[in-house]
Structures are given as structure tokens and as C-alpha cells.
Amino acid sequence: MNKKFKELVEGKEQRELIDVLLSLKREHMNLRIKKVSPIEGFNPSVIKVCRKNIARIKTRLNQLKKEGK
């Protein structure tokens, strides 16, 4: 999932962001499994992008928490 930060969080409320976060965590787990298994054409940089998107969602959730939403 290679989406920009704005596309991930634009116009979403806290509950929707939590759902996106859970799906990103599942995707990260699946990517780590694929990394271990011998699959041709696997791009390890996808894991890095996924981890950064998870961090971006967590940052936005903390911002919303501080705003009181």
C-alpha cells in the first residue's frame, strides 16, 4: 500500500483511522512472512513503506487525541 499521508488520513475520523491502522498492521505481518519465504520478485522496500504509513496513522491518532476529538 503506497499511499500518500493525505490520502490515508484526509477527512477520516478516529474510528476510521483505527480500521486503516489495523489493516496496515495485517499487511505488515503478511509482508514479513513473504520476506522469509522464498518468493521471487519480492521487494523488501515495501515493508519500509508499510511501517512508515503505520507511524503516520499513529501520529495522526495522537494529534486527534490532543485536539480532543
N, C-alpha and C positions, 0 to 999 in steps of 0.2 A: 504494500500500500504506500505509494509515493505521492502523498498529497501535501499541499502547502498548509501551513498553520491556519491561515484564514479559512480555507476550505474545510478544515477539520472542526473548527470551533465557531464559525460565523453563524450567529443567530440561534445558537443552541443553549438550552438551559442545562442546569446541573445534572439532572437525571439523564438527559440525552448524552452528555459528555461521559458520564459513568458507563453507559452502554458502549460507547465508542472505545473507551479505555479497556473494557473487558474484552472486546473483540480484538483489539490490538495485542493484548496480552496473550490471547489464544494463538493469534498469528505468530507472535514471537516464539512461543513454545513450539509450534509446528516447524518454524524455520530452524530452530536449534536441533530438532530431531532430524530434519533433512540434511543439516550440515554433517551430522555424524554418519548417516547412511550414505553409501557411495552412489550419488546421483550425478550424472554428467550434466554439465551446463548450469550447476548451481552457483549463484552469485552471492558470495558472503557479504557484500556491502549492503544487501537488502536487510540484513539483521541490524546493521548500524542505523539505517533509516527508520526501521521499526522502533528501535529503542529511543531514538530522538523524538519520534512522534508521541510515544508514551510519556516522555518527560514534558513535552509541550502541553499535552492534555492535563497532566498533573499540575503544571504551573497555572493553567487557566482555572482549574478547580480551586486552587489555593487563592487565586485572585478573587473568584466569586465568593469564597468563604469570607475573605476580609471585607468585601463590599456588603456582605450580609444578605446575599440573595440565595 
